[in-house]
Amino acid sequence: MSTVFIALQANEDTRPIIDAIVQDNPSAIVDRQPAMVKIDVPGSMTIRRETIEEHIGRAYDLQELQINLITLSGNVDEDEDSFTLRWNA
């Protein structure tokens, strides 16, 4: 099974986002480095706006992910409620 990943800057803004990603993707493997956090997920990863809002305590636009995004791996399928990474067959 292929793995997708996302790497975000390690800072106070991304902490609740990372918690939300792990909640929505129970098979996520989190690698915390001094300046970044890389999250690998076998198969596909879905990041949900609603879950981030629960953790961050305010309205959240998924476009805000771009502010702290370092890199990602996988094909992106995005709408205003979810951001999904997967490898298309």
Summary of the structure (lengths in Angstrom):
residues: 89
radius of gyration: 11.9
end to end distance: 11.6
largest distance: 36.8
contacts: 251
relative contact order: 0.28
helix: 28%
strand: 42%
